[in-house]
C-alpha cells in the first residue's frame, strides 16, 4: 500500500494504449518499485495541492479540466524540483 491507496485498477481504453505507445518499442522495461512509489506519492500530493485552490473544478469540472490542472501543476513541479524532472522527463540524446 502506498499512502492511502490500497489498490489501483487501471483499465485504459484501446485508443489510449495506441496513443500512449505510438513510436515505443513494447514491452517497455519494468519501472523500479521505488520510482513507482515516488511517482504515486507525487501524483497524490499534486492532486491534493490543486484541490486547495480549485475545489469547485475538482467537484464539478470535466475530466479534461481536472487533468489540465494536474498537468499544469506537474509541469511546474518538474521545472522547480530537479529530481522529479529527471524522473519524469525523458532524456533524448
Secondary structure, 3 states (H helix, E strand, C coil): CECCECCCCCCCCHHHHHHHHCCCCCCCCCCCHHHHHHHHHHHHHHHHHHHHHCHHHHHHCCHHHHHHHHHHHHHHHHHHCHHHHHHHCCCCC
